[in-house]
Amino acid sequence: MKYLPHVASVILGLLFLMASLMFLFGLAPNPEFPEGTPIAMFTGAFGPTGYMAFVKVCELIGGILVMIPRTRNFGLLILGPIIINIIAFHIFITSGSGLLEPMTIAIAVCALYLLWDARRKFMTLA
C-alpha cells in the first residue's frame, strides 16, 4: 500500500508522456476519420489552430510533474482539466464508445486514486 501512489503516478505520467511525445515528434501517423463524422469535425476544428500542440505540451509538463513525488499534486492540477476533456470527448464525441478503452480507464483510475490519496493536501486550497 505504501508504494501504490508511486506506481499510480508513474503509470499516469508515462501514459501522458507517451501520448504527448508521439504527437509532438510525429511518431505515429495521424488517423483519418470519415468526413462529416463528429470526430472529423472536432479534429478539423482544433488541428490547424495549434490548440492540440498546446494541450500536448501541457500533457508533457503534467506527466513529468506527476511522476516526481514532490511535484505530483501540481502535475495533477495541470492534468485535471485535460483528463476531464478526455472523458468528455469520449462521452459526447464518440457517443461513449471510447470510455471502455484500457488507456482511458487507466488514466481515470490512476488520477482518481492519486486525488484520493492527496485529498488532505487539496482540502487546504478551499
N, CA, C and O atoms as CSV, one atom per row, in Angstrom:
chain,resi,resn,atom,element,x,y,z
A,1,MET,N,N,0.823,-1.193,0.000
A,1,MET,CA,C,0.000,0.000,0.000
A,1,MET,C,C,0.867,1.258,0.000
A,1,MET,O,O,0.463,2.308,-0.499
A,2,LYS,N,N,2.047,1.133,0.560
A,2,LYS,CA,C,2.935,2.286,0.685
A,2,LYS,C,C,3.435,2.760,-0.681
A,2,LYS,O,O,3.654,3.955,-0.881
A,3,TYR,N,N,3.613,1.838,-1.610
A,3,TYR,CA,C,4.164,2.179,-2.915
A,3,TYR,C,C,3.095,2.386,-3.983
A,3,TYR,O,O,3.422,2.755,-5.111
A,4,LEU,N,N,1.842,2.161,-3.656
A,4,LEU,CA,C,0.779,2.278,-4.644
A,4,LEU,C,C,0.659,3.680,-5.249
A,4,LEU,O,O,0.459,3.784,-6.459
A,5,PRO,N,N,0.772,4.766,-4.472
A,5,PRO,CA,C,0.743,6.097,-5.103
A,5,PRO,C,C,1.894,6.316,-6.079
A,5,PRO,O,O,1.721,6.985,-7.098
A,6,HIS,N,N,3.058,5.764,-5.780
A,6,HIS,CA,C,4.198,5.901,-6.689
A,6,HIS,C,C,3.939,5.154,-7.994
A,6,HIS,O,O,4.232,5.661,-9.077
A,7,VAL,N,N,3.393,3.956,-7.883
A,7,VAL,CA,C,3.093,3.158,-9.074
A,7,VAL,C,C,2.029,3.858,-9.919
A,7,VAL,O,O,2.166,3.951,-11.139
A,8,ALA,N,N,0.963,4.351,-9.269
A,8,ALA,CA,C,-0.106,5.037,-9.996
A,8,ALA,C,C,0.406,6.302,-10.668
A,8,ALA,O,O,0.013,6.606,-11.795
A,9,SER,N,N,1.274,7.040,-9.996
A,9,SER,CA,C,1.784,8.281,-10.597
A,9,SER,C,C,2.719,7.994,-11.770
A,9,SER,O,O,2.724,8.739,-12.750
A,10,VAL,N,N,3.504,6.931,-11.683
A,10,VAL,CA,C,4.381,6.577,-12.801
A,10,VAL,C,C,3.550,6.109,-14.001
A,10,VAL,O,O,3.847,6.475,-15.138
A,11,ILE,N,N,2.521,5.310,-13.756
A,11,ILE,CA,C,1.655,4.857,-14.849
A,11,ILE,C,C,0.975,6.053,-15.512
A,11,ILE,O,O,0.978,6.172,-16.737
A,12,LEU,N,N,0.389,6.944,-14.697
A,12,LEU,CA,C,-0.294,8.116,-15.236
A,12,LEU,C,C,0.688,9.023,-15.986
A,12,LEU,O,O,0.389,9.502,-17.080
A,13,GLY,N,N,1.842,9.249,-15.398
A,13,GLY,CA,C,2.837,10.101,-16.036
A,13,GLY,C,C,3.341,9.523,-17.344
A,13,GLY,O,O,3.500,10.252,-18.323
A,14,LEU,N,N,3.594,8.222,-17.375
A,14,LEU,CA,C,4.080,7.595,-18.607
A,14,LEU,C,C,3.025,7.597,-19.712
A,14,LEU,O,O,3.359,7.749,-20.887
A,15,LEU,N,N,1.749,7.428,-19.340
A,15,LEU,CA,C,0.694,7.474,-20.353
A,15,LEU,C,C,0.638,8.853,-21.017
A,15,LEU,O,O,0.528,8.956,-22.238
A,16,PHE,N,N,0.713,9.911,-20.201
A,16,PHE,CA,C,0.674,11.254,-20.779
A,16,PHE,C,C,1.974,11.596,-21.497
A,16,PHE,O,O,1.963,12.278,-22.522
A,17,LEU,N,N,3.073,11.129,-20.966
A,17,LEU,CA,C,4.363,11.351,-21.617
A,17,LEU,C,C,4.389,10.693,-22.995
A,17,LEU,O,O,4.821,11.302,-23.973
A,18,MET,N,N,3.928,9.459,-23.064
A,18,MET,CA,C,3.898,8.728,-24.320
A,18,MET,C,C,2.978,9.422,-25.332
A,18,MET,O,O,3.358,9.611,-26.488
A,19,ALA,N,N,1.786,9.797,-24.904
A,19,ALA,CA,C,0.825,10.419,-25.821
A,19,ALA,C,C,1.337,11.759,-26.346
A,19,ALA,O,O,1.167,12.077,-27.524
A,20,SER,N,N,1.960,12.537,-25.470
A,20,SER,CA,C,2.423,13.858,-25.908
A,20,SER,C,C,3.645,13.750,-26.820
A,20,SER,O,O,3.743,14.476,-27.809
A,21,LEU,N,N,4.561,12.864,-26.502
A,21,LEU,CA,C,5.749,12.720,-27.348
A,21,LEU,C,C,5.408,12.146,-28.717
A,21,LEU,O,O,6.008,12.529,-29.721
A,22,MET,N,N,4.443,11.226,-28.758
A,22,MET,CA,C,4.013,10.665,-30.043
A,22,MET,C,C,3.463,11.767,-30.936
A,22,MET,O,O,3.726,11.777,-32.139
A,23,PHE,N,N,2.700,12.699,-30.362
A,23,PHE,CA,C,2.130,13.794,-31.142
A,23,PHE,C,C,3.187,14.822,-31.522
A,23,PHE,O,O,3.283,15.223,-32.682
A,24,LEU,N,N,3.983,15.248,-30.537
A,24,LEU,CA,C,4.933,16.337,-30.769
A,24,LEU,C,C,6.042,15.969,-31.752
A,24,LEU,O,O,6.491,16.814,-32.526
A,25,PHE,N,N,6.480,14.721,-31.723
A,25,PHE,CA,C,7.540,14.296,-32.623
A,25,PHE,C,C,7.022,13.567,-33.860
A,25,PHE,O,O,7.812,13.111,-34.688
A,26,GLY,N,N,5.713,13.456,-33.989
A,26,GLY,CA,C,5.127,12.807,-35.161
A,26,GLY,C,C,5.513,11.353,-35.288
A,26,GLY,O,O,5.776,10.879,-36.393
A,27,LEU,N,N,5.552,10.632,-34.177
A,27,LEU,CA,C,5.979,9.232,-34.195
A,27,LEU,C,C,4.891,8.279,-34.671
A,27,LEU,O,O,5.172,7.123,-34.989
A,28,ALA,N,N,3.656,8.756,-34.720
A,28,ALA,CA,C,2.556,7.913,-35.187
A,28,ALA,C,C,1.821,8.658,-36.294
A,28,ALA,O,O,1.743,9.887,-36.273
A,29,PRO,N,N,1.290,7.927,-37.247
A,29,PRO,CA,C,0.539,8.605,-38.314
A,29,PRO,C,C,-0.770,9.180,-37.776
A,29,PRO,O,O,-1.377,8.630,-36.857
A,30,ASN,N,N,-1.186,10.289,-38.364
A,30,ASN,CA,C,-2.460,10.878,-37.968
A,30,ASN,C,C,-3.599,10.019,-38.503
A,30,ASN,O,O,-3.626,9.691,-39.689
A,31,PRO,N,N,-4.540,9.652,-37.635
A,31,PRO,CA,C,-5.640,8.810,-38.105
A,31,PRO,C,C,-6.575,9.598,-39.025
A,31,PRO,O,O,-6.792,10.796,-38.839
A,32,GLU,N,N,-7.108,8.915,-39.993
A,32,GLU,CA,C,-8.075,9.511,-40.920
A,32,GLU,C,C,-9.472,9.089,-40.474
A,32,GLU,O,O,-9.727,7.908,-40.243
A,33,PHE,N,N,-10.367,10.057,-40.355
A,33,PHE,CA,C,-11.737,9.780,-39.938
A,33,PHE,C,C,-12.675,10.066,-41.102
A,33,PHE,O,O,-12.396,10.951,-41.911
A,34,PRO,N,N,-13.777,9.336,-41.201
A,34,PRO,CA,C,-14.734,9.583,-42.287
A,34,PRO,C,C,-15.261,11.025,-42.238
A,34,PRO,O,O,-15.596,11.543,-41.172
A,35,GLU,N,N,-15.326,11.648,-43.396
A,35,GLU,CA,C,-15.746,13.037,-43.469
A,35,GLU,C,C,-17.197,13.189,-43.001
A,35,GLU,O,O,-18.067,12.389,-43.344
A,36,GLY,N,N,-17.425,14.224,-42.218
A,36,GLY,CA,C,-18.764,14.504,-41.718
A,36,GLY,C,C,-19.063,13.895,-40.365
A,36,GLY,O,O,-20.095,14.206,-39.770
A,37,THR,N,N,-18.194,13.037,-39.862
A,37,THR,CA,C,-18.416,12.457,-38.544
A,37,THR,C,C,-18.030,13.472,-37.471
A,37,THR,O,O,-17.236,14.373,-37.741
A,38,PRO,N,N,-18.578,13.344,-36.254
A,38,PRO,CA,C,-18.229,14.289,-35.192
A,38,PRO,C,C,-16.731,14.335,-34.887
A,38,PRO,O,O,-16.192,15.402,-34.594
A,39,ILE,N,N,-16.060,13.192,-34.955
A,39,ILE,CA,C,-14.618,13.162,-34.680
A,39,ILE,C,C,-13.865,13.935,-35.758
A,39,ILE,O,O,-12.924,14.665,-35.446
A,40,ALA,N,N,-14.263,13.788,-37.022
A,40,ALA,CA,C,-13.603,14.513,-38.108
A,40,ALA,C,C,-13.821,16.017,-37.969
A,40,ALA,O,O,-12.907,16.802,-38.221
A,41,MET,N,N,-15.019,16.420,-37.573
A,41,MET,CA,C,-15.285,17.842,-37.380
A,41,MET,C,C,-14.487,18.395,-36.202
A,41,MET,O,O,-13.976,19.513,-36.261
A,42,PHE,N,N,-14.385,17.610,-35.136
A,42,PHE,CA,C,-13.630,18.031,-33.955
A,42,PHE,C,C,-12.158,18.214,-34.297
A,42,PHE,O,O,-11.571,19.248,-33.978
A,43,THR,N,N,-11.557,17.219,-34.942
A,43,THR,CA,C,-10.141,17.328,-35.295
A,43,THR,C,C,-9.914,18.379,-36.368
A,43,THR,O,O,-8.855,19.006,-36.404
A,44,GLY,N,N,-10.891,18.579,-37.240
A,44,GLY,CA,C,-10.781,19.615,-38.250
A,44,GLY,C,C,-10.810,21.011,-37.650
A,44,GLY,O,O,-10.203,21.938,-38.185
A,45,ALA,N,N,-11.516,21.157,-36.538
A,45,ALA,CA,C,-11.600,22.467,-35.891
A,45,ALA,C,C,-10.343,22.780,-35.082
A,45,ALA,O,O,-9.863,23.913,-35.092
A,46,PHE,N,N,-9.817,21.790,-34.389
A,46,PHE,CA,C,-8.687,22.050,-33.493
A,46,PHE,C,C,-7.326,21.748,-34.097
A,46,PHE,O,O,-6.318,22.276,-33.628
A,47,GLY,N,N,-7.273,20.918,-35.119
A,47,GLY,CA,C,-5.994,20.526,-35.705
A,47,GLY,C,C,-5.158,21.667,-36.254
A,47,GLY,O,O,-4.008,21.831,-35.846
A,48,PRO,N,N,-5.705,22.461,-37.169
A,48,PRO,CA,C,-4.890,23.507,-37.808
A,48,PRO,C,C,-4.572,24.703,-36.906
A,48,PRO,O,O,-3.682,25.487,-37.232
A,49,THR,N,N,-5.269,24.859,-35.793
A,49,THR,CA,C,-5.093,26.056,-34.968
A,49,THR,C,C,-3.871,26.005,-34.059
A,49,THR,O,O,-3.429,27.046,-33.571
A,50,GLY,N,N,-3.322,24.831,-33.823
A,50,GLY,CA,C,-2.206,24.700,-32.890
A,50,GLY,C,C,-2.664,24.441,-31.467
A,50,GLY,O,O,-1.839,24.326,-30.561
A,51,TYR,N,N,-3.967,24.347,-31.261
A,51,TYR,CA,C,-4.521,24.088,-29.928
A,51,TYR,C,C,-4.063,22.743,-29.388
A,51,TYR,O,O,-3.735,22.621,-28.208
A,52,MET,N,N,-4.042,21.735,-30.249
A,52,MET,CA,C,-3.637,20.405,-29.785
A,52,MET,C,C,-2.165,20.378,-29.404
A,52,MET,O,O,-1.785,19.649,-28.488
A,53,ALA,N,N,-1.334,21.148,-30.080
A,53,ALA,CA,C,0.078,21.225,-29.691
A,53,ALA,C,C,0.206,21.820,-28.300
A,53,ALA,O,O,1.015,21.355,-27.498
A,54,PHE,N,N,-0.587,22.845,-28.005
A,54,PHE,CA,C,-0.583,23.437,-26.664
A,54,PHE,C,C,-1.021,22.424,-25.611
A,54,PHE,O,O,-0.405,22.319,-24.550
A,55,VAL,N,N,-2.088,21.677,-25.905
A,55,VAL,CA,C,-2.572,20.659,-24.966
A,55,VAL,C,C,-1.510,19.582,-24.758
A,55,VAL,O,O,-1.311,19.123,-23.634
A,56,LYS,N,N,-0.835,19.178,-25.812
A,56,LYS,CA,C,0.189,18.129,-25.701
A,56,LYS,C,C,1.406,18.610,-24.913
A,56,LYS,O,O,2.030,17.821,-24.204
A,57,VAL,N,N,1.747,19.880,-25.025
A,57,VAL,CA,C,2.839,20.418,-24.204
A,57,VAL,C,C,2.420,20.414,-22.734
A,57,VAL,O,O,3.222,20.083,-21.861
A,58,CYS,N,N,1.167,20.780,-22.460
A,58,CYS,CA,C,0.668,20.717,-21.077
A,58,CYS,C,C,0.657,19.281,-20.565
A,58,CYS,O,O,0.962,19.039,-19.398
A,59,GLU,N,N,0.306,18.324,-21.428
A,59,GLU,CA,C,0.351,16.914,-21.045
A,59,GLU,C,C,1.778,16.482,-20.728
A,59,GLU,O,O,2.007,15.742,-19.771
A,60,LEU,N,N,2.725,16.938,-21.519
A,60,LEU,CA,C,4.131,16.594,-21.290
A,60,LEU,C,C,4.599,17.131,-19.940
A,60,LEU,O,O,5.204,16.402,-19.154
A,61,ILE,N,N,4.321,18.388,-19.677
A,61,ILE,CA,C,4.723,19.005,-18.403
A,61,ILE,C,C,4.008,18.333,-17.240
A,61,ILE,O,O,4.639,17.999,-16.237
A,62,GLY,N,N,2.704,18.130,-17.361
A,62,GLY,CA,C,1.946,17.478,-16.292
A,62,GLY,C,C,2.388,16.046,-16.056
A,62,GLY,O,O,2.456,15.599,-14.911
A,63,GLY,N,N,2.692,15.315,-17.134
A,63,GLY,CA,C,3.149,13.932,-16.993
A,63,GLY,C,C,4.477,13.837,-16.266
A,63,GLY,O,O,4.683,12.939,-15.449
A,64,ILE,N,N,5.380,14.765,-16.565
A,64,ILE,CA,C,6.674,14.772,-15.872
A,64,ILE,C,C,6.481,15.144,-14.403
A,64,ILE,O,O,7.056,14.511,-13.518
A,65,LEU,N,N,5.672,16.169,-14.148
A,65,LEU,CA,C,5.473,16.623,-12.766
A,65,LEU,C,C,4.763,15.585,-11.910
A,65,LEU,O,O,5.059,15.459,-10.721
A,66,VAL,N,N,3.837,14.843,-12.491
A,66,VAL,CA,C,3.093,13.866,-11.692
A,66,VAL,C,C,3.969,12.669,-11.314
A,66,VAL,O,O,3.677,11.983,-10.335
A,67,MET,N,N,5.026,12.411,-12.066
A,67,MET,CA,C,5.914,11.290,-11.728
A,67,MET,C,C,6.898,11.628,-10.614
A,67,MET,O,O,7.466,10.726,-9.997
A,68,ILE,N,N,7.106,12.906,-10.353
A,68,ILE,CA,C,8.016,13.327,-9.285
A,68,ILE,C,C,7.186,13.499,-8.010
A,68,ILE,O,O,6.272,14.323,-7.992
A,69,PRO,N,N,7.476,12.746,-6.944
A,69,PRO,CA,C,6.628,12.803,-5.749
A,69,PRO,C,C,6.435,14.210,-5.173
A,69,PRO,O,O,5.345,14.536,-4.703
A,70,ARG,N,N,7.441,15.017,-5.203
A,70,ARG,CA,C,7.340,16.357,-4.613
A,70,ARG,C,C,6.412,17.277,-5.423
A,70,ARG,O,O,5.784,18.170,-4.856
A,71,THR,N,N,6.324,17.066,-6.727
A,71,THR,CA,C,5.509,17.932,-7.582
A,71,THR,C,C,4.254,17.224,-8.106
A,71,THR,O,O,3.607,17.716,-9.031
A,72,ARG,N,N,3.911,16.081,-7.525
A,72,ARG,CA,C,2.792,15.270,-8.003
A,72,ARG,C,C,1.476,16.034,-7.995
A,72,ARG,O,O,0.713,15.953,-8.959
A,73,ASN,N,N,1.198,16.767,-6.939
A,73,ASN,CA,C,-0.083,17.471,-6.842
A,73,ASN,C,C,-0.180,18.601,-7.865
A,73,ASN,O,O,-1.254,18.840,-8.415
A,74,PHE,N,N,0.918,19.292,-8.126
A,74,PHE,CA,C,0.914,20.325,-9.150
A,74,PHE,C,C,0.685,19.709,-10.524
A,74,PHE,O,O,-0.024,20.281,-11.352
A,75,GLY,N,N,1.283,18.545,-10.769
A,75,GLY,CA,C,1.049,17.837,-12.016
A,75,GLY,C,C,-0.408,17.429,-12.171
A,75,GLY,O,O,-0.962,17.492,-13.269
A,76,LEU,N,N,-1.039,17.005,-11.056
A,76,LEU,CA,C,-2.460,16.665,-11.108
A,76,LEU,C,C,-3.318,17.890,-11.403
A,76,LEU,O,O,-4.337,17.780,-12.085
A,77,LEU,N,N,-2.920,19.047,-10.900
A,77,LEU,CA,C,-3.667,20.274,-11.201
A,77,LEU,C,C,-3.571,20.626,-12.681
A,77,LEU,O,O,-4.528,21.143,-13.258
A,78,ILE,N,N,-2.439,20.353,-13.293
A,78,ILE,CA,C,-2.290,20.616,-14.730
A,78,ILE,C,C,-3.062,19.578,-15.543
A,78,ILE,O,O,-3.707,19.924,-16.532
A,79,LEU,N,N,-3.001,18.317,-15.137
A,79,LEU,CA,C,-3.630,17.251,-15.908
A,79,LEU,C,C,-5.133,17.141,-15.675
A,79,LEU,O,O,-5.834,16.537,-16.487
A,80,GLY,N,N,-5.640,17.707,-14.592
A,80,GLY,CA,C,-7.064,17.597,-14.267
A,80,GLY,C,C,-7.991,18.038,-15.385
A,80,GLY,O,O,-8.851,17.260,-15.797
A,81,PRO,N,N,-7.849,19.267,-15.895
A,81,PRO,CA,C,-8.728,19.685,-16.989
A,81,PRO,C,C,-8.542,18.862,-18.260
A,81,PRO,O,O,-9.493,18.673,-19.018
A,82,ILE,N,N,-7.347,18.378,-18.496
A,82,ILE,CA,C,-7.101,17.557,-19.677
A,82,ILE,C,C,-7.822,16.219,-19.542
A,82,ILE,O,O,-8.405,15.721,-20.506
A,83,ILE,N,N,-7.781,15.641,-18.347
A,83,ILE,CA,C,-8.468,14.367,-18.106
A,83,ILE,C,C,-9.981,14.544,-18.250
A,83,ILE,O,O,-10.655,13.688,-18.823
A,84,ILE,N,N,-10.512,15.647,-17.733
A,84,ILE,CA,C,-11.947,15.925,-17.877
A,84,ILE,C,C,-12.300,16.052,-19.358
A,84,ILE,O,O,-13.340,15.553,-19.787
A,85,ASN,N,N,-11.451,16.710,-20.142
A,85,ASN,CA,C,-11.707,16.844,-21.574
A,85,ASN,C,C,-11.623,15.510,-22.302
A,85,ASN,O,O,-12.381,15.274,-23.243
A,86,ILE,N,N,-10.716,14.634,-21.885
A,86,ILE,CA,C,-10.624,13.303,-22.499
A,86,ILE,C,C,-11.913,12.530,-22.254
A,86,ILE,O,O,-12.460,11.916,-23.170
A,87,ILE,N,N,-12.394,12.561,-21.020
A,87,ILE,CA,C,-13.636,11.850,-20.682
A,87,ILE,C,C,-14.820,12.475,-21.413
A,87,ILE,O,O,-15.670,11.755,-21.935
A,88,ALA,N,N,-14.886,13.816,-21.456
A,88,ALA,CA,C,-15.981,14.488,-22.163
A,88,ALA,C,C,-15.944,14.175,-23.657
A,88,ALA,O,O,-16.993,13.992,-24.275
A,89,PHE,N,N,-14.757,14.111,-24.237
A,89,PHE,CA,C,-14.626,13.756,-25.658
A,89,PHE,C,C,-15.214,12.380,-25.904
A,89,PHE,O,O,-15.954,12.179,-26.867
A,90,HIS,N,N,-14.886,11.428,-25.035
A,90,HIS,CA,C,-15.376,10.071,-25.237
A,90,HIS,C,C,-16.872,9.956,-24.981
A,90,HIS,O,O,-17.530,9.104,-25.578
A,91,ILE,N,N,-17.420,10.789,-24.113
A,91,ILE,CA,C,-18.863,10.743,-23.857
A,91,ILE,C,C,-19.634,11.422,-24.987
A,91,ILE,O,O,-20.592,10.853,-25.511
A,92,PHE,N,N,-19.225,12.639,-25.369
A,92,PHE,CA,C,-20.024,13.438,-26.294
A,92,PHE,C,C,-19.655,13.252,-27.766
A,92,PHE,O,O,-20.542,13.264,-28.620
A,93,ILE,N,N,-18.396,13.086,-28.078
A,93,ILE,CA,C,-17.983,12.995,-29.481
A,93,ILE,C,C,-18.061,11.551,-29.990
A,93,ILE,O,O,-18.567,11.307,-31.086
A,94,THR,N,N,-17.565,10.601,-29.201
A,94,THR,CA,C,-17.593,9.203,-29.653
A,94,THR,C,C,-18.818,8.456,-29.130
A,94,THR,O,O,-18.902,7.235,-29.268
A,95,SER,N,N,-19.757,9.171,-28.539
A,95,SER,CA,C,-21.003,8.595,-28.000
A,95,SER,C,C,-20.741,7.503,-26.968
A,95,SER,O,O,-21.482,6.522,-26.894
A,96,GLY,N,N,-19.698,7.674,-26.182
A,96,GLY,CA,C,-19.406,6.750,-25.089
A,96,GLY,C,C,-18.645,5.508,-25.478
A,96,GLY,O,O,-18.317,4.694,-24.615
A,97,SER,N,N,-18.352,5.337,-26.762
A,97,SER,CA,C,-17.693,4.094,-27.187
A,97,SER,C,C,-16.242,4.015,-26.726
A,97,SER,O,O,-15.715,2.913,-26.573
A,98,GLY,N,N,-15.585,5.141,-26.500
A,98,GLY,CA,C,-14.185,5.128,-26.101
A,98,GLY,C,C,-13.966,5.065,-24.608
A,98,GLY,O,O,-12.827,4.976,-24.150
A,99,LEU,N,N,-15.056,5.109,-23.831
A,99,LEU,CA,C,-14.888,5.086,-22.378
A,99,LEU,C,C,-14.341,3.770,-21.867
A,99,LEU,O,O,-13.747,3.727,-20.790
A,100,LEU,N,N,-14.526,2.707,-22.609
A,100,LEU,CA,C,-14.069,1.397,-22.164
A,100,LEU,C,C,-12.699,1.032,-22.702
A,100,LEU,O,O,-12.261,-0.107,-22.537
A,101,GLU,N,N,-12.017,1.959,-23.334
A,101,GLU,CA,C,-10.653,1.698,-23.795
A,101,GLU,C,C,-9.735,1.594,-22.588
A,101,GLU,O,O,-9.900,2.343,-21.625
A,102,PRO,N,N,-8.761,0.673,-22.621
A,102,PRO,CA,C,-7.883,0.485,-21.462
A,102,PRO,C,C,-7.116,1.747,-21.063
A,102,PRO,O,O,-6.900,1.989,-19.875
A,103,MET,N,N,-6.701,2.555,-22.050
A,103,MET,CA,C,-5.937,3.758,-21.720
A,103,MET,C,C,-6.815,4.782,-20.998
A,103,MET,O,O,-6.360,5.425,-20.051
A,104,THR,N,N,-8.054,4.939,-21.429
A,104,THR,CA,C,-8.976,5.876,-20.777
A,104,THR,C,C,-9.284,5.418,-19.356
A,104,THR,O,O,-9.333,6.233,-18.434
A,105,ILE,N,N,-9.486,4.136,-19.183
A,105,ILE,CA,C,-9.766,3.595,-17.846
A,105,ILE,C,C,-8.552,3.774,-16.945
A,105,ILE,O,O,-8.697,4.179,-15.792
A,106,ALA,N,N,-7.358,3.479,-17.453
A,106,ALA,CA,C,-6.138,3.616,-16.648
A,106,ALA,C,C,-5.924,5.068,-16.226
A,106,ALA,O,O,-5.554,5.333,-15.082
A,107,ILE,N,N,-6.153,6.006,-17.141
A,107,ILE,CA,C,-5.989,7.424,-16.808
A,107,ILE,C,C,-6.965,7.828,-15.716
A,107,ILE,O,O,-6.577,8.473,-14.742
A,108,ALA,N,N,-8.224,7.453,-15.873
A,108,ALA,CA,C,-9.240,7.845,-14.894
A,108,ALA,C,C,-8.985,7.218,-13.525
A,108,ALA,O,O,-9.082,7.896,-12.502
A,109,VAL,N,N,-8.662,5.933,-13.505
A,109,VAL,CA,C,-8.447,5.238,-12.229
A,109,VAL,C,C,-7.213,5.777,-11.508
A,109,VAL,O,O,-7.267,6.040,-10.306
A,110,CYS,N,N,-6.113,5.943,-12.223
A,110,CYS,CA,C,-4.887,6.453,-11.592
A,110,CYS,C,C,-5.077,7.872,-11.078
A,110,CYS,O,O,-4.641,8.195,-9.973
A,111,ALA,N,N,-5.725,8.722,-11.870
A,111,ALA,CA,C,-5.929,10.105,-11.440
A,111,ALA,C,C,-6.849,10.174,-10.232
A,111,ALA,O,O,-6.575,10.916,-9.289
A,112,LEU,N,N,-7.941,9.408,-10.246
A,112,LEU,CA,C,-8.846,9.412,-9.093
A,112,LEU,C,C,-8.162,8.870,-7.838
A,112,LEU,O,O,-8.366,9.399,-6.745
A,113,TYR,N,N,-7.354,7.826,-7.987
A,113,TYR,CA,C,-6.646,7.301,-6.823
A,113,TYR,C,C,-5.658,8.326,-6.271
A,113,TYR,O,O,-5.574,8.514,-5.057
A,114,LEU,N,N,-4.912,8.987,-7.149
A,114,LEU,CA,C,-3.943,9.981,-6.680
A,114,LEU,C,C,-4.634,11.166,-6.033
A,114,LEU,O,O,-4.130,11.713,-5.052
A,115,LEU,N,N,-5.780,11.573,-6.565
A,115,LEU,CA,C,-6.545,12.649,-5.922
A,115,LEU,C,C,-7.048,12.218,-4.555
A,115,LEU,O,O,-7.018,13.000,-3.604
A,116,TRP,N,N,-7.509,10.978,-4.453
A,116,TRP,CA,C,-7.981,10.470,-3.168
A,116,TRP,C,C,-6.814,10.376,-2.179
A,116,TRP,O,O,-6.979,10.689,-1.000
A,117,ASP,N,N,-5.664,9.957,-2.639
A,117,ASP,CA,C,-4.507,9.823,-1.766
A,117,ASP,C,C,-4.046,11.183,-1.229
A,117,ASP,O,O,-3.574,11.273,-0.096
A,118,ALA,N,N,-4.180,12.233,-2.033
A,118,ALA,CA,C,-3.711,13.566,-1.628
A,118,ALA,C,C,-4.864,14.488,-1.254
A,118,ALA,O,O,-4.714,15.709,-1.306
A,119,ARG,N,N,-6.015,13.927,-0.877
A,119,ARG,CA,C,-7.192,14.748,-0.616
A,119,ARG,C,C,-6.990,15.754,0.504
A,119,ARG,O,O,-7.561,16.843,0.453
A,120,ARG,N,N,-6.202,15.426,1.506
A,120,ARG,CA,C,-5.976,16.361,2.616
A,120,ARG,C,C,-5.171,17.586,2.158
A,120,ARG,O,O,-5.404,18.700,2.628
A,121,LYS,N,N,-4.234,17.368,1.247
A,121,LYS,CA,C,-3.452,18.498,0.730
A,121,LYS,C,C,-4.300,19.390,-0.165
A,121,LYS,O,O,-4.127,20.609,-0.172
A,122,PHE,N,N,-5.221,18.786,-0.924
A,122,PHE,CA,C,-6.077,19.593,-1.787
A,122,PHE,C,C,-7.154,20.314,-0.989
A,122,PHE,O,O,-7.659,21.341,-1.442
A,123,MET,N,N,-7.519,19.811,0.177
A,123,MET,CA,C,-8.538,20.474,1.012
A,123,MET,C,C,-8.070,21.842,1.485
A,123,MET,O,O,-8.890,22.716,1.767
A,124,THR,N,N,-6.762,22.035,1.574
A,124,THR,CA,C,-6.246,23.336,2.030
A,124,THR,C,C,-6.432,24.418,0.977
A,124,THR,O,O,-6.293,25.602,1.284
A,125,LEU,N,N,-6.743,24.037,-0.259
A,125,LEU,CA,C,-6.973,25.016,-1.321
A,125,LEU,C,C,-8.323,25.712,-1.171
A,125,LEU,O,O,-8.508,26.817,-1.681
A,126,ALA,N,N,-9.248,25.091,-0.490
A,126,ALA,CA,C,-10.599,25.655,-0.362
A,126,ALA,C,C,-10.655,26.795,0.619
A,126,ALA,O,O,-11.720,27.372,0.835
